[in-house]
Amino acid sequence: MRLSDIMSAAGLSFYAQVALVLFFVTFIAIIIRTFAPSRSREMDEHARLPLDDDHAVPRQPVNR
């Protein structure tokens, strides 16, 4: 008896289908939230953050 025979007889394929649908819905939700037009201003702010000198964090001196 092979493992594939045991797994197919157990009837667990339904769980794989449910997991696939859940992961797909989660992926689509992340894509929509990331590329939503309402978030473009926030994304632009985050894109400019490395070049923005106004929000620079001062470096602390190293104590030796």
N, CA, C and O atoms as a Maestro MAE file, in Angstrom:
{
 s_m_m2io_version
 :::
 2.0.0
}

f_m_ct {
 s_m_title
 :::
 protein
 m_atom[256] {
  # First column is atom index #
  i_m_mmod_type
  r_m_x_coord
  r_m_y_coord
  r_m_z_coord
  i_m_residue_number
  s_m_chain_name
  s_m_pdb_residue_name
  s_m_pdb_atom_name
  i_m_atomic_number
  :::
  1 25 0.840 -1.176 0.000 1 A "MET " " N  " 7
  2 3 0.000 0.000 0.000 1 A "MET " " CA " 6
  3 2 0.888 1.243 0.000 1 A "MET " " C  " 6
  4 15 1.758 1.397 0.858 1 A "MET " " O  " 8
  5 25 0.663 2.111 -0.956 2 A "ARG " " N  " 7
  6 3 1.465 3.324 -1.079 2 A "ARG " " CA " 6
  7 2 0.813 4.468 -0.308 2 A "ARG " " C  " 6
  8 15 -0.377 4.428 0.008 2 A "ARG " " O  " 8
  9 25 1.620 5.487 -0.012 3 A "LEU " " N  " 7
  10 3 1.123 6.652 0.707 3 A "LEU " " CA " 6
  11 2 0.049 7.374 -0.102 3 A "LEU " " C  " 6
  12 15 -0.915 7.882 0.471 3 A "LEU " " O  " 8
  13 25 0.199 7.426 -1.409 4 A "SER " " N  " 7
  14 3 -0.810 8.092 -2.238 4 A "SER " " CA " 6
  15 2 -2.154 7.369 -2.166 4 A "SER " " C  " 6
  16 15 -3.201 8.011 -2.252 4 A "SER " " O  " 8
  17 25 -2.143 6.066 -2.012 5 A "ASP " " N  " 7
  18 3 -3.390 5.314 -1.846 5 A "ASP " " CA " 6
  19 2 -4.066 5.659 -0.523 5 A "ASP " " C  " 6
  20 15 -5.284 5.825 -0.461 5 A "ASP " " O  " 8
  21 25 -3.267 5.763 0.524 6 A "ILE " " N  " 7
  22 3 -3.810 6.084 1.844 6 A "ILE " " CA " 6
  23 2 -4.398 7.490 1.843 6 A "ILE " " C  " 6
  24 15 -5.498 7.706 2.352 6 A "ILE " " O  " 8
  25 25 -3.670 8.443 1.274 7 A "MET " " N  " 7
  26 3 -4.132 9.826 1.271 7 A "MET " " CA " 6
  27 2 -5.379 10.011 0.423 7 A "MET " " C  " 6
  28 15 -6.270 10.774 0.797 7 A "MET " " O  " 8
  29 25 -5.457 9.331 -0.706 8 A "SER " " N  " 7
  30 3 -6.648 9.459 -1.541 8 A "SER " " CA " 6
  31 2 -7.856 8.798 -0.888 8 A "SER " " C  " 6
  32 15 -8.982 9.251 -1.093 8 A "SER " " O  " 8
  33 25 -7.654 7.753 -0.117 9 A "ALA " " N  " 7
  34 3 -8.757 7.094 0.575 9 A "ALA " " CA " 6
  35 2 -9.219 7.899 1.785 9 A "ALA " " C  " 6
  36 15 -10.356 7.741 2.229 9 A "ALA " " O  " 8
  37 25 -8.360 8.756 2.325 10 A "ALA " " N  " 7
  38 3 -8.718 9.542 3.509 10 A "ALA " " CA " 6
  39 2 -9.689 10.665 3.163 10 A "ALA " " C  " 6
  40 15 -10.371 11.177 4.051 10 A "ALA " " O  " 8
  41 25 -9.764 11.054 1.910 11 A "GLY " " N  " 7
  42 3 -10.693 12.100 1.502 11 A "GLY " " CA " 6
  43 2 -10.311 13.485 1.993 11 A "GLY " " C  " 6
  44 15 -11.184 14.265 2.374 11 A "GLY " " O  " 8
  45 25 -9.041 13.802 1.991 12 A "LEU " " N  " 7
  46 3 -8.560 15.092 2.484 12 A "LEU " " CA " 6
  47 2 -8.389 16.135 1.389 12 A "LEU " " C  " 6
  48 15 -7.886 17.225 1.660 12 A "LEU " " O  " 8
  49 25 -8.786 15.836 0.185 13 A "SER " " N  " 7
  50 3 -8.592 16.793 -0.905 13 A "SER " " CA " 6
  51 2 -9.441 18.047 -0.716 13 A "SER " " C  " 6
  52 15 -9.102 19.104 -1.248 13 A "SER " " O  " 8
  53 25 -10.530 17.944 0.027 14 A "PHE " " N  " 7
  54 3 -11.375 19.110 0.279 14 A "PHE " " CA " 6
  55 2 -10.605 20.191 1.027 14 A "PHE " " C  " 6
  56 15 -10.770 21.377 0.738 14 A "PHE " " O  " 8
  57 25 -9.762 19.799 1.989 15 A "TYR " " N  " 7
  58 3 -8.988 20.769 2.762 15 A "TYR " " CA " 6
  59 2 -7.978 21.507 1.884 15 A "TYR " " C  " 6
  60 15 -7.733 22.696 2.088 15 A "TYR " " O  " 8
  61 25 -7.410 20.829 0.939 16 A "ALA " " N  " 7
  62 3 -6.470 21.479 0.021 16 A "ALA " " CA " 6
  63 2 -7.186 22.511 -0.839 16 A "ALA " " C  " 6
  64 15 -6.637 23.579 -1.111 16 A "ALA " " O  " 8
  65 25 -8.377 22.210 -1.258 17 A "GLN " " N  " 7
  66 3 -9.150 23.153 -2.070 17 A "GLN " " CA " 6
  67 2 -9.551 24.371 -1.245 17 A "GLN " " C  " 6
  68 15 -9.479 25.498 -1.736 17 A "GLN " " O  " 8
  69 25 -9.968 24.163 -0.008 18 A "VAL " " N  " 7
  70 3 -10.333 25.279 0.872 18 A "VAL " " CA " 6
  71 2 -9.114 26.151 1.147 18 A "VAL " " C  " 6
  72 15 -9.215 27.378 1.123 18 A "VAL " " O  " 8
  73 25 -7.967 25.534 1.408 19 A "ALA " " N  " 7
  74 3 -6.745 26.289 1.659 19 A "ALA " " CA " 6
  75 2 -6.344 27.101 0.431 19 A "ALA " " C  " 6
  76 15 -5.911 28.247 0.558 19 A "ALA " " O  " 8
  77 25 -6.484 26.522 -0.743 20 A "LEU " " N  " 7
  78 3 -6.160 27.240 -1.969 20 A "LEU " " CA " 6
  79 2 -7.038 28.474 -2.132 20 A "LEU " " C  " 6
  80 15 -6.544 29.546 -2.482 20 A "LEU " " O  " 8
  81 25 -8.324 28.331 -1.882 21 A "VAL " " N  " 7
  82 3 -9.243 29.470 -1.994 21 A "VAL " " CA " 6
  83 2 -8.904 30.532 -0.954 21 A "VAL " " C  " 6
  84 15 -8.905 31.720 -1.276 21 A "VAL " " O  " 8
  85 25 -8.614 30.135 0.282 22 A "LEU " " N  " 7
  86 3 -8.266 31.109 1.312 22 A "LEU " " CA " 6
  87 2 -6.987 31.866 0.978 22 A "LEU " " C  " 6
  88 15 -6.929 33.085 1.140 22 A "LEU " " O  " 8
  89 25 -5.976 31.165 0.520 23 A "PHE " " N  " 7
  90 3 -4.728 31.830 0.150 23 A "PHE " " CA " 6
  91 2 -4.930 32.758 -1.044 23 A "PHE " " C  " 6
  92 15 -4.342 33.838 -1.093 23 A "PHE " " O  " 8
  93 25 -5.747 32.353 -1.996 24 A "PHE " " N  " 7
  94 3 -5.999 33.188 -3.165 24 A "PHE " " CA " 6
  95 2 -6.755 34.453 -2.778 24 A "PHE " " C  " 6
  96 15 -6.432 35.539 -3.259 24 A "PHE " " O  " 8
  97 25 -7.749 34.323 -1.923 25 A "VAL " " N  " 7
  98 3 -8.514 35.496 -1.465 25 A "VAL " " CA " 6
  99 2 -7.610 36.438 -0.682 25 A "VAL " " C  " 6
  100 15 -7.699 37.655 -0.847 25 A "VAL " " O  " 8
  101 25 -6.744 35.896 0.166 26 A "THR " " N  " 7
  102 3 -5.807 36.721 0.925 26 A "THR " " CA " 6
  103 2 -4.837 37.440 -0.006 26 A "THR " " C  " 6
  104 15 -4.550 38.620 0.194 26 A "THR " " O  " 8
  105 25 -4.335 36.751 -1.006 27 A "PHE " " N  " 7
  106 3 -3.413 37.360 -1.965 27 A "PHE " " CA " 6
  107 2 -4.091 38.504 -2.720 27 A "PHE " " C  " 6
  108 15 -3.502 39.573 -2.883 27 A "PHE " " O  " 8
  109 25 -5.314 38.288 -3.179 28 A "ILE " " N  " 7
  110 3 -6.037 39.337 -3.905 28 A "ILE " " CA " 6
  111 2 -6.305 40.531 -2.990 28 A "ILE " " C  " 6
  112 15 -6.201 41.675 -3.433 28 A "ILE " " O  " 8
  113 25 -6.648 40.288 -1.725 29 A "ALA " " N  " 7
  114 3 -6.894 41.384 -0.787 29 A "ALA " " CA " 6
  115 2 -5.626 42.210 -0.564 29 A "ALA " " C  " 6
  116 15 -5.694 43.436 -0.483 29 A "ALA " " O  " 8
  117 25 -4.478 41.551 -0.467 30 A "ILE " " N  " 7
  118 3 -3.214 42.272 -0.298 30 A "ILE " " CA " 6
  119 2 -2.893 43.095 -1.534 30 A "ILE " " C  " 6
  120 15 -2.445 44.236 -1.416 30 A "ILE " " O  " 8
  121 25 -3.114 42.540 -2.709 31 A "ILE " " N  " 7
  122 3 -2.855 43.271 -3.951 31 A "ILE " " CA " 6
  123 2 -3.765 44.498 -4.063 31 A "ILE " " C  " 6
  124 15 -3.307 45.581 -4.427 31 A "ILE " " O  " 8
  125 25 -5.039 44.329 -3.754 32 A "ILE " " N  " 7
  126 3 -5.982 45.456 -3.834 32 A "ILE " " CA " 6
  127 2 -5.598 46.528 -2.827 32 A "ILE " " C  " 6
  128 15 -5.618 47.716 -3.151 32 A "ILE " " O  " 8
  129 25 -5.248 46.123 -1.610 33 A "ARG " " N  " 7
  130 3 -4.887 47.110 -0.588 33 A "ARG " " CA " 6
  131 2 -3.599 47.829 -0.950 33 A "ARG " " C  " 6
  132 15 -3.461 49.020 -0.672 33 A "ARG " " O  " 8
  133 25 -2.663 47.136 -1.558 34 A "THR " " N  " 7
  134 3 -1.383 47.744 -1.912 34 A "THR " " CA " 6
  135 2 -1.521 48.749 -3.044 34 A "THR " " C  " 6
  136 15 -0.950 49.838 -2.981 34 A "THR " " O  " 8
  137 25 -2.271 48.395 -4.075 35 A "PHE " " N  " 7
  138 3 -2.345 49.236 -5.259 35 A "PHE " " CA " 6
  139 2 -3.614 50.064 -5.344 35 A "PHE " " C  " 6
  140 15 -3.952 50.555 -6.421 35 A "PHE " " O  " 8
  141 25 -4.318 50.231 -4.250 36 A "ALA " " N  " 7
  142 3 -5.542 51.041 -4.252 36 A "ALA " " CA " 6
  143 2 -5.179 52.509 -4.490 36 A "ALA " " C  " 6
  144 15 -4.194 53.003 -3.942 36 A "ALA " " O  " 8
  145 25 -5.963 53.195 -5.294 37 A "PRO " " N  " 7
  146 3 -5.685 54.615 -5.558 37 A "PRO " " CA " 6
  147 2 -5.719 55.474 -4.289 37 A "PRO " " C  " 6
  148 15 -5.036 56.496 -4.223 37 A "PRO " " O  " 8
  149 25 -6.483 55.084 -3.309 38 A "SER " " N  " 7
  150 3 -6.569 55.871 -2.082 38 A "SER " " CA " 6
  151 2 -5.275 55.828 -1.277 38 A "SER " " C  " 6
  152 15 -5.059 56.683 -0.418 38 A "SER " " O  " 8
  153 25 -4.424 54.864 -1.533 39 A "ARG " " N  " 7
  154 3 -3.167 54.740 -0.805 39 A "ARG " " CA " 6
  155 2 -1.987 55.322 -1.566 39 A "ARG " " C  " 6
  156 15 -0.847 55.183 -1.122 39 A "ARG " " O  " 8
  157 25 -2.229 55.967 -2.699 40 A "SER " " N  " 7
  158 3 -1.109 56.459 -3.506 40 A "SER " " CA " 6
  159 2 -0.320 57.547 -2.781 40 A "SER " " C  " 6
  160 15 0.904 57.600 -2.897 40 A "SER " " O  " 8
  161 25 -1.006 58.415 -2.035 41 A "ARG " " N  " 7
  162 3 -0.296 59.467 -1.304 41 A "ARG " " CA " 6
  163 2 0.611 58.856 -0.236 41 A "ARG " " C  " 6
  164 15 1.757 59.275 -0.076 41 A "ARG " " O  " 8
  165 25 0.105 57.885 0.478 42 A "GLU " " N  " 7
  166 3 0.906 57.221 1.504 42 A "GLU " " CA " 6
  167 2 2.096 56.490 0.893 42 A "GLU " " C  " 6
  168 15 3.194 56.522 1.449 42 A "GLU " " O  " 8
  169 25 1.890 55.838 -0.237 43 A "MET " " N  " 7
  170 3 2.985 55.132 -0.901 43 A "MET " " CA " 6
  171 2 4.045 56.108 -1.405 43 A "MET " " C  " 6
  172 15 5.238 55.813 -1.347 43 A "MET " " O  " 8
  173 25 3.613 57.273 -1.902 44 A "ASP " " N  " 7
  174 3 4.569 58.288 -2.347 44 A "ASP " " CA " 6
  175 2 5.406 58.801 -1.177 44 A "ASP " " C  " 6
  176 15 6.611 59.010 -1.314 44 A "ASP " " O  " 8
  177 25 4.761 59.002 -0.023 45 A "GLU " " N  " 7
  178 3 5.502 59.443 1.155 45 A "GLU " " CA " 6
  179 2 6.542 58.405 1.562 45 A "GLU " " C  " 6
  180 15 7.675 58.751 1.896 45 A "GLU " " O  " 8
  181 25 6.162 57.162 1.534 46 A "HIS " " N  " 7
  182 3 7.104 56.097 1.905 46 A "HIS " " CA " 6
  183 2 8.217 55.954 0.869 46 A "HIS " " C  " 6
  184 15 9.346 55.610 1.218 46 A "HIS " " O  " 8
  185 25 7.914 56.210 -0.376 47 A "ALA " " N  " 7
  186 3 8.936 56.108 -1.421 47 A "ALA " " CA " 6
  187 2 9.984 57.207 -1.273 47 A "ALA " " C  " 6
  188 15 11.157 56.988 -1.577 47 A "ALA " " O  " 8
  189 25 9.569 58.393 -0.807 48 A "ARG " " N  " 7
  190 3 10.497 59.507 -0.664 48 A "ARG " " CA " 6
  191 2 11.214 59.517 0.683 48 A "ARG " " C  " 6
  192 15 12.115 60.331 0.884 48 A "ARG " " O  " 8
  193 25 10.846 58.654 1.592 49 A "LEU " " N  " 7
  194 3 11.397 58.660 2.936 49 A "LEU " " CA " 6
  195 2 12.923 58.513 2.984 49 A "LEU " " C  " 6
  196 15 13.552 59.221 3.770 49 A "LEU " " O  " 8
  197 25 13.551 57.644 2.196 50 A "PRO " " N  " 7
  198 3 15.020 57.557 2.267 50 A "PRO " " CA " 6
  199 2 15.721 58.833 1.791 50 A "PRO " " C  " 6
  200 15 16.863 59.083 2.179 50 A "PRO " " O  " 8
  201 25 15.070 59.631 0.971 51 A "LEU " " N  " 7
  202 3 15.693 60.841 0.435 51 A "LEU " " CA " 6
  203 2 15.331 62.087 1.231 51 A "LEU " " C  " 6
  204 15 15.883 63.158 0.979 51 A "LEU " " O  " 8
  205 25 14.418 61.968 2.184 52 A "ASP " " N  " 7
  206 3 13.930 63.114 2.942 52 A "ASP " " CA " 6
  207 2 14.869 63.397 4.110 52 A "ASP " " C  " 6
  208 15 15.042 62.551 4.988 52 A "ASP " " O  " 8
  209 25 15.478 64.590 4.124 53 A "ASP " " N  " 7
  210 3 16.397 64.960 5.188 53 A "ASP " " CA " 6
  211 2 15.683 65.517 6.411 53 A "ASP " " C  " 6
  212 15 16.283 65.591 7.483 53 A "ASP " " O  " 8
  213 25 14.430 65.909 6.282 54 A "ASP " " N  " 7
  214 3 13.702 66.486 7.406 54 A "ASP " " CA " 6
  215 2 13.418 65.451 8.489 54 A "ASP " " C  " 6
  216 15 13.322 65.799 9.666 54 A "ASP " " O  " 8
  217 25 13.288 64.216 8.112 55 A "HIS " " N  " 7
  218 3 12.971 63.172 9.073 55 A "HIS " " CA " 6
  219 2 14.193 62.320 9.421 55 A "HIS " " C  " 6
  220 15 14.052 61.173 9.847 55 A "HIS " " O  " 8
  221 25 15.369 62.869 9.242 56 A "ALA " " N  " 7
  222 3 16.578 62.108 9.518 56 A "ALA " " CA " 6
  223 2 16.721 61.885 11.025 56 A "ALA " " C  " 6
  224 15 16.500 62.797 11.822 56 A "ALA " " O  " 8
  225 25 17.079 60.709 11.386 57 A "VAL " " N  " 7
  226 3 17.276 60.376 12.795 57 A "VAL " " CA " 6
  227 2 18.724 60.672 13.154 57 A "VAL " " C  " 6
  228 15 19.642 60.174 12.503 57 A "VAL " " O  " 8
  229 25 18.934 61.489 14.198 58 A "PRO " " N  " 7
  230 3 20.327 61.784 14.557 58 A "PRO " " CA " 6
  231 2 21.015 60.542 15.082 58 A "PRO " " C  " 6
  232 15 20.420 59.728 15.787 58 A "PRO " " O  " 8
  233 25 22.274 60.417 14.724 59 A "ARG " " N  " 7
  234 3 23.035 59.251 15.159 59 A "ARG " " CA " 6
  235 2 23.531 59.470 16.562 59 A "ARG " " C  " 6
  236 15 23.962 60.568 16.915 59 A "ARG " " O  " 8
  237 25 23.472 58.443 17.353 60 A "GLN " " N  " 7
  238 3 23.945 58.511 18.724 60 A "GLN " " CA " 6
  239 2 25.456 58.215 18.743 60 A "GLN " " C  " 6
  240 15 25.926 57.341 18.015 60 A "GLN " " O  " 8
  241 25 26.193 58.927 19.556 61 A "PRO " " N  " 7
  242 3 27.636 58.646 19.653 61 A "PRO " " CA " 6
  243 2 27.864 57.262 20.252 61 A "PRO " " C  " 6
  244 15 27.096 56.805 21.098 61 A "PRO " " O  " 8
  245 25 28.903 56.621 19.815 62 A "VAL " " N  " 7
  246 3 29.230 55.299 20.299 62 A "VAL " " CA " 6
  247 2 30.085 55.438 21.551 62 A "VAL " " C  " 6
  248 15 31.146 56.063 21.529 62 A "VAL " " O  " 8
  249 25 29.609 54.849 22.638 63 A "ASN " " N  " 7
  250 3 30.377 54.888 23.902 63 A "ASN " " CA " 6
  251 2 31.293 53.675 23.942 63 A "ASN " " C  " 6
  252 15 30.857 52.533 23.799 63 A "ASN " " O  " 8
  253 25 32.561 53.955 24.139 64 A "ARG " " N  " 7
  254 3 33.544 52.861 24.198 64 A "ARG " " CA " 6
  255 2 34.190 52.805 25.546 64 A "ARG " " C  " 6
  256 15 35.043 51.952 25.787 64 A "ARG " " O  " 8
  :::
 }
 m_bond[255] {
  # First column is bond index #
  i_m_from
  i_m_to
  i_m_order
  :::
  1 1 2 1
  2 2 3 1
  3 3 4 2
  4 3 5 1
  5 5 6 1
  6 6 7 1
  7 7 8 2
  8 7 9 1
  9 9 10 1
  10 10 11 1
  11 11 12 2
  12 11 13 1
  13 13 14 1
  14 14 15 1
  15 15 16 2
  16 15 17 1
  17 17 18 1
  18 18 19 1
  19 19 20 2
  20 19 21 1
  21 21 22 1
  22 22 23 1
  23 23 24 2
  24 23 25 1
  25 25 26 1
  26 26 27 1
  27 27 28 2
  28 27 29 1
  29 29 30 1
  30 30 31 1
  31 31 32 2
  32 31 33 1
  33 33 34 1
  34 34 35 1
  35 35 36 2
  36 35 37 1
  37 37 38 1
  38 38 39 1
  39 39 40 2
  40 39 41 1
  41 41 42 1
  42 42 43 1
  43 43 44 2
  44 43 45 1
  45 45 46 1
  46 46 47 1
  47 47 48 2
  48 47 49 1
  49 49 50 1
  50 50 51 1
  51 51 52 2
  52 51 53 1
  53 53 54 1
  54 54 55 1
  55 55 56 2
  56 55 57 1
  57 57 58 1
  58 58 59 1
  59 59 60 2
  60 59 61 1
  61 61 62 1
  62 62 63 1
  63 63 64 2
  64 63 65 1
  65 65 66 1
  66 66 67 1
  67 67 68 2
  68 67 69 1
  69 69 70 1
  70 70 71 1
  71 71 72 2
  72 71 73 1
  73 73 74 1
  74 74 75 1
  75 75 76 2
  76 75 77 1
  77 77 78 1
  78 78 79 1
  79 79 80 2
  80 79 81 1
  81 81 82 1
  82 82 83 1
  83 83 84 2
  84 83 85 1
  85 85 86 1
  86 86 87 1
  87 87 88 2
  88 87 89 1
  89 89 90 1
  90 90 91 1
  91 91 92 2
  92 91 93 1
  93 93 94 1
  94 94 95 1
  95 95 96 2
  96 95 97 1
  97 97 98 1
  98 98 99 1
  99 99 100 2
  100 99 101 1
  101 101 102 1
  102 102 103 1
  103 103 104 2
  104 103 105 1
  105 105 106 1
  106 106 107 1
  107 107 108 2
  108 107 109 1
  109 109 110 1
  110 110 111 1
  111 111 112 2
  112 111 113 1
  113 113 114 1
  114 114 115 1
  115 115 116 2
  116 115 117 1
  117 117 118 1
  118 118 119 1
  119 119 120 2
  120 119 121 1
  121 121 122 1
  122 122 123 1
  123 123 124 2
  124 123 125 1
  125 125 126 1
  126 126 127 1
  127 127 128 2
  128 127 129 1
  129 129 130 1
  130 130 131 1
  131 131 132 2
  132 131 133 1
  133 133 134 1
  134 134 135 1
  135 135 136 2
  136 135 137 1
  137 137 138 1
  138 138 139 1
  139 139 140 2
  140 139 141 1
  141 141 142 1
  142 142 143 1
  143 143 144 2
  144 143 145 1
  145 145 146 1
  146 146 147 1
  147 147 148 2
  148 147 149 1
  149 149 150 1
  150 150 151 1
  151 151 152 2
  152 151 153 1
  153 153 154 1
  154 154 155 1
  155 155 156 2
  156 155 157 1
  157 157 158 1
  158 158 159 1
  159 159 160 2
  160 159 161 1
  161 161 162 1
  162 162 163 1
  163 163 164 2
  164 163 165 1
  165 165 166 1
  166 166 167 1
  167 167 168 2
  168 167 169 1
  169 169 170 1
  170 170 171 1
  171 171 172 2
  172 171 173 1
  173 173 174 1
  174 174 175 1
  175 175 176 2
  176 175 177 1
  177 177 178 1
  178 178 179 1
  179 179 180 2
  180 179 181 1
  181 181 182 1
  182 182 183 1
  183 183 184 2
  184 183 185 1
  185 185 186 1
  186 186 187 1
  187 187 188 2
  188 187 189 1
  189 189 190 1
  190 190 191 1
  191 191 192 2
  192 191 193 1
  193 193 194 1
  194 194 195 1
  195 195 196 2
  196 195 197 1
  197 197 198 1
  198 198 199 1
  199 199 200 2
  200 199 201 1
  201 201 202 1
  202 202 203 1
  203 203 204 2
  204 203 205 1
  205 205 206 1
  206 206 207 1
  207 207 208 2
  208 207 209 1
  209 209 210 1
  210 210 211 1
  211 211 212 2
  212 211 213 1
  213 213 214 1
  214 214 215 1
  215 215 216 2
  216 215 217 1
  217 217 218 1
  218 218 219 1
  219 219 220 2
  220 219 221 1
  221 221 222 1
  222 222 223 1
  223 223 224 2
  224 223 225 1
  225 225 226 1
  226 226 227 1
  227 227 228 2
  228 227 229 1
  229 229 230 1
  230 230 231 1
  231 231 232 2
  232 231 233 1
  233 233 234 1
  234 234 235 1
  235 235 236 2
  236 235 237 1
  237 237 238 1
  238 238 239 1
  239 239 240 2
  240 239 241 1
  241 241 242 1
  242 242 243 1
  243 243 244 2
  244 243 245 1
  245 245 246 1
  246 246 247 1
  247 247 248 2
  248 247 249 1
  249 249 250 1
  250 250 251 1
  251 251 252 2
  252 251 253 1
  253 253 254 1
  254 254 255 1
  255 255 256 2
  :::
 }
}
